[in-house]
Amino acid sequence: MGVTKSEHKKSKITNMKIGIVCYPTFGGSGVVATELGKALAKEGHQVHFITYRQPTRLDFFSANLFYHEVDIKSYPLFEHAPYELALASKMVNVVKYEQLDVLHVHYAIPHASAAYMAKQILKEEGIHIPIVTTLHGTDITLVGKDPSYEPVVTFSINHSDGVTAVSEDLKKATFDHFDIKTDIKVIPNFIDLERFKKQKKEHFKLAICPHGEKLLVHTSNFRKVKRVEDVIRVFFEVRKVMPAKLLLVGDGPERDRMERLCRELGTCDDIRFLGKLEAVEEVLSVADLFLMPSEKESFGLAALEAMACEVPVLSSNAGGIPELNINGVTGFACEVGNIEEMTRRAMEILDDNNLARFKANALARAKELDVSRILPLYEEFYKETIEKASAKMVDL
Ligand code: GMT
């Protein structure tokens, strides 16, 4: 009897015990790490999450998924509890007692340096654990290159056994900003098309757009870098020409200012702030256009989620966004802050003669990044990294 495609793959990549360290929050890197762990567990690998809180999207039981909470002990002497030490200690214990094959840390600060410390401690006990570090963006382009972190970030990248970045642009930025002596493999972010797909939510669309208005959507953590103001200004211009509504999903430091801006512009009736939503795909299912005018963005996972729900993207051309949002095909990627160009392009996408084509192209691009295509790249990378690290051991 022959073997199926998945049996064949499994016979090449035997099941591994993988530790995943990430920020357990709504942020992109935490989402990618959690979804990766879930997908690896489905493939039969044993996945151990090591975080300070249960990751947002890890609220169910699976035989292959484990969660280890990092206890951060406070003490009157500490103005700032030493999280990195607690994390490194937890990594040591999990690697040792669960006999992990590889530790995969998402976001360099402080995960990669804590992993290095754990690795050295384990080495003293004769345990050699390979470390894979995935760079997500702000750990390089914003926080990481700040002189207060740069030496440690450089060191911990150079001392990882394998390093990945989520876009070509982020890889380039890492080489530009740091003295990197190791190779970096680009593995783009991915999407689970079984979850993110256009759902029938006509009643929802009718409630928001009762007169057939076009629906624009933005989702983010409302940090300055997301330029939510540009979203509102582009919408304001589009709204002058065609009936439209805007939904803003998420919350963060810029929200108050944005609510005030809506009042100043007199657009409050057409804009709704929905706050943080778990089922963002329900909103995306009724959207006509997704806006991402970010100042910096290594990848733009929120745009990929929109594309999977057949929503074209009007974005800036910052960082890795143009690798995802193909200019003129899945939407447009304009100069950061160019409201005029963004407005013109938004209207071009929303034109009834063009919209269906952009929607179809957005979905086609999302399909290229389905989890089933990207997961094997991580599995291969773990395998290669484990093999390289054990070959190094033999040489010593
Ligand atoms: O964008 C944020 O503020 C969150 C940040 C994070 O670290 O979670 O997102 C980064 O990682 C995501 C997942 O790889 C990427 O899709 C985002 O583009 C990236 N953000 C930036 O580069 C600003």
Residues whose N, C-alpha, C, O or C-beta is under 5 A from the ligand:
A	BS01	GMT	G27 G28 S29 G30 V32 H136 G137 T138 V166 K296 E297 S298 F299 G300 L301
